[in-house]
Amino acid sequence: MASKVAAPAFFDSSIMRRAILDAFVKLNPQTLMRNPVIFVTEVVSVVVAAFFVRDLIAHNGNALFSGQIAAWLWFTVLFANFAEAVAEGRGKAQADSLRRMRSDTRAKRLKDARSGASAFDSINALDLRVGDLVLVEAGDVIPSDGDVIEGIASVNESAITGESAPVIRESGGDRCAVTGGTTVLSDWIKVRITAAPGSTFLDRMIALVEGAERQRTPNELALSILLSGLTIIFLIVCVTLWAFASYSGAALSVTVLIALLVCLIPTTIGGLLSAIGIAGMNRLIRFNVVATSGRAVEAAGDVDTLLLDKTGTITFGNRMATEFVPTSGVPERVLAEAVLMASLADETPEGRSIIALAKSKYALSEPDISKDNAQVFPFSAQTRISGVDVGGRSLRKGAVDAILALVGLTQAEAPADFRQAVDRIARTGGTPLAVAEGQRLLGVIHLKDIVKPDIKERFAALRAMGIKTVMVTGDNPVTAAAIASEAGVDDFLAQATPEDKLAYIRKEQQGGRLIAMCGDGTNDAPALAQADVGVAMQTGTQAAREAGNMVDLDSDPTKLIEIVEIGKQLLMTRGSLTTFSIANDVAKYFAIIPALFISAYPELQSLNVMRLASSNSAILSAVIFNALIIIALIPLALRGVAYRPVGAAALLRRNLLIYGLGGIIVPFVGIKIIDVIVSILHLA
Amino acid sequence: MTIVGWLQIFFVLAAVVACAIPISSYIANVLDRKRTFLTPVLAPVERGFYKLAGVDPAREQGWVAYTMAMLAFSVVGFLTLYAVQRLQNVFPLNPQGFDPVAPDLAFNTSISFITNTNWQNYGGETTMSHLVQMLGLTVHNFVSAATGLAMAWALVRAFARSEATTIGNFWVDLTRSVLYLLLPISVIGALVLVFCGVPQTLLGSIDATTLEGAKQTISLGPVASQEFIKEMGTNGGGFFNANSTHPFENPNIWSNIVEIWAILVIPVASVLAFGRSIGDQRQGRAILVTMGILLLVGVLVVYWSEAAGNPILTALGVDPAQGNLEGKELRFGNALTALFATGTTGTSTGAVNAMHDSFMPLAGMIPMFNMLAGCIWPGGVGAGLYGFLVVAIIAVFVAGLMVGRTPEYLGKKIETREMKLAMLAVLIYPLVVLGFSAASVLLQGTLDPDGNWLTNAGPHGLSEIIYAFASQNANNGSAFGGLSGNNLWFNTTGGLAMFFGRFAYVIPVLALAGSLAAKKKVPASVGTFPTHGALFVGLLIGVIIILYLLQYFPALALGPVVEHFLMLGGKTF
């Protein structure tokens, strides 16, 4: 697996400097309008600042108070801007290095499309258009995204994936796609450009990590509406309170009403909302997954069904030998020796696993057959047999019926224990390989799909999250069922064709479920496009990468599970901070309402449960708490609320306790502490 | 508080729940257009109505058509009711020879009855002819309740259906609610009240000679028939000005019990019927438990506060054992008065068997808070259910996020459009109640230079104004007695408050129904958080309390809360 992009430290000084500057730039009301809660805060901050200036000029003794309120209201806005800027800043550093890669590249544009022609112009990569042909030779950087139409080359894609091992790119088939910004290490290729300038994979990645073209996602929008609605409600509350107060014989100043308003409207979540969204995308990027939209990340949290390819995800890619079963009369060790010899020239992973088993279980050493004038028979699809002739012995292994035909037996004539062993292996999902020496049947090799060690626990965790796992495999139903039960998936799709996959996705979606899958081949593209979350492998074809809404740079299909968790974490962080923000209001009321009516109704001091020093210090403390809590929660917003796969009810209980109850209690304590400090410093 | 008092309360509530269970399955059948035991008798009548009105009962409506039908019906209802009042002197059945009702009062009363509010700025026995009472007011007691039920089922169907374009037929829902549900129970209920001693006659009044030899005119009329539907349709407009404190409306403890039962039974049954109609009875039960807890806490506060008596009087040497008896009927006692007051404001009934104005400040705050929250535990006929579901949607939205999924309620995803509509509906209440109340206190000096509006000063006066708008906005209709509402300002603003409280709320709700109906129903999984357990009940209570407390904390603090603290200091208003 590739090295993950390290998370920058929270208080990385270069990011901080830039973020502080950006916090001021973001005060521009035109951009702030996108965030109604903070926009309202900015507008009323201007009003209070104006009152502060009036108080200064009028020398009415209120300037210290209104000045401090104005300052803390501005801090509230700046802190909210700062939260967003920090979240963006963490992506910008990465974007800058990507951008350098893009702008320096030169392209060798071919003048002639004919094969063999090699005359080219050297132009800037940014001037390439769709359909241009370019030549890329060893040491060149591939100038833009495209398909290889001629040649084969090894390519270093570490600039994009962080994976330093080179990959092979060649014309035709599933390995023809190349990405701009990667480097050809050897040989040469001709590439037809498929991406317009500004929309290459690299460009998309830069935009994503920067959060530049970030659009608000559907859920973020719905939450914004809730927050805007609450803001309007509290505006009504504060405006009408002025009337009720004057009825009650208390003249409230605009400054204190605005202080109350800002304390009540959900500035905490309003200020952190976009930072949470950006941080969610960045978390994904740190996992080396690039999502084409925030919508896809949200959808990941909602996924009900995961479609997982068996090979590579649930099992190691290759079958491995797990036992040798001799026919009666053949000592087990003789069989082991024979298969070891027969597999020496077999370079396939299965062959190597046979050698490994023979050496480890039977303590055999690897004989050197090179000097024995051995003749190797490689596996062919026609004979379905491979083997070696050495030292007068003729050793063969292969498909059971092919070997039986070789030794001149029918199914029925094969020895009973041989038949039983073959049946047993097939029934449990393994693949039996028969072994023969000359005309003599020696036994069976049990090749098995090895299920990855901790995959069963991961599926159990998914089940606890309410997510169904479906294994997709080309195996026959018997084999598939055996592996499915061993891996603990909920369902499987055997002998699956791309059409089957697509049909299965459609059927699940018809039932209202959201599906995630990953794929790499061109024939996966329709299913990737149909799935709600389609994760294409970076090693996959251009078609697959276009069809999916995420690209996994490590090409690791098990990552679907992390992607789901990141999606859930994103929504949970929003929900928890919203709850916290609203719950905070209870304490603020208890601080401010008695303070407002201290002269009209001294009896309301009974509601001053925090015993705050004076009415001015109560109001000031609530405003200060309201501003500081944004800063205090930035790390949580960026990190995200911890996700545990424990089922919805338990998760809700836990989060309600922490962020709901905690949200009620924390400000009581916080405001009291600030009040003590304020009165010690004689600030109010 | 006494054990007998609590036994009375639990006996009535147990009777409500016991009857609501069978009635709930009946309601579900009526509104889901299934066969009921009355079908053989009523189906021909039902068909006759459709034929007469030219309605095709098989054709369903989308939310726009459904809303239009509801609005058209309400507008026609408003106009005819207004006309009948203004022309009552030329129509028959006016034995006392009343003059036409004043225009602003007729406006207020008409809106009041089409919106199921039954705010009484009029005194029934001294203003309205029998024709107005029977053809005007009693008819609307039925159809405004049926309209509420129809709108609720539009929303219920939206949850029950998947990818549907229609949410039912308003005319069918209205007809069936009246014909199958409200009329049959009312006939029986009215007879029970007659049996309890409530008069039912077309006589105007009788003259009696008292023991002292004085002449007394005693108003009479078709009281029992209107009384029962007044409670059961969560209407609340009494035949007499004194409402259910009047001995002819509510003569004894038995009629009192029947009336409390009638107030609560349909709202409770319709919540359970909601569970049946969406095919998951646990959902209805969870909501009912939530409503029940909120109602009982209210009963507890009122009962406790009233039974403790007035500390100022206690200090003067009055025995506190009887509790606070100002404004109460001795024949009902503190326990059933507490239940009546909480029930009538927990639903949108607004009938009163005691003067809420005379309650202790904290006890008076409970009816006020119930109405500020929109009368949704258990709510008016239909109106309570849809009102509560809107709040549930908001609660589920926040909670759903906390479990890491796009929030969904009953298999329907709550997305931007749903949030928009839910917030639009919820915004109406503070806007209307706080807006009109603030305008009233600001304009008081100008519009009411002689100080006729309020009989009480200070925080109690503020409570009276806020109570009035909360009551009308929530379509409740009960009043804090000290406010003189029959003037141009309160008749007009009150009428608008009732209008917005009903229609500005329900139009977004019907749009919400349209939007939800069109959605695919998502099957529940372990990852969906269950909306039928104790956790959900707790969540709903928390969200409701915090949501409404935050909206009304300042207003309540300056009204009943400070009045309470002032009273402890020996000051009254």
Interface residues (C-beta under 8 A of the other chain):
Chain A: P218 N219 L221 A222 L223 I225 L226 S228 G229 I232 I233 F234 I236 V237 V239 T240 L241 W242 A243 F244 A245 S246 Y247 S248 L264 E298 G301 D302 D304 R463 A464 M465 G466 I467 K468 G511 G512 R513 G567 K568 Q569 L570 L571 M572 R574 G575 S576 T578 T579 I582 A583 D585 V586 Y589 I593 F597 Y601 E603 L604 S606 L607 Y643 G647 A648 A649 L651 L652 R653 N655 L656 Y659 G660
Chain B: S162 I394 F397 V398 A399 G400 L401 M402 V403 G404 R405 T406 G411 I414 E415 T416 E418 M419 K420 M423 L424 V426 L427 P430 L431 L434 G435 S437 A438 A439 V441 L442 Q444 G458 P459 G461 L462 K520 K521 V522 P523 S525 V526 G527 T528 F529 P530 G533 L535 L539 G542 I546 L549 L550 Q551 F553 P554 A555 A557 L558 V561 V562 F565 L566 L568 G569
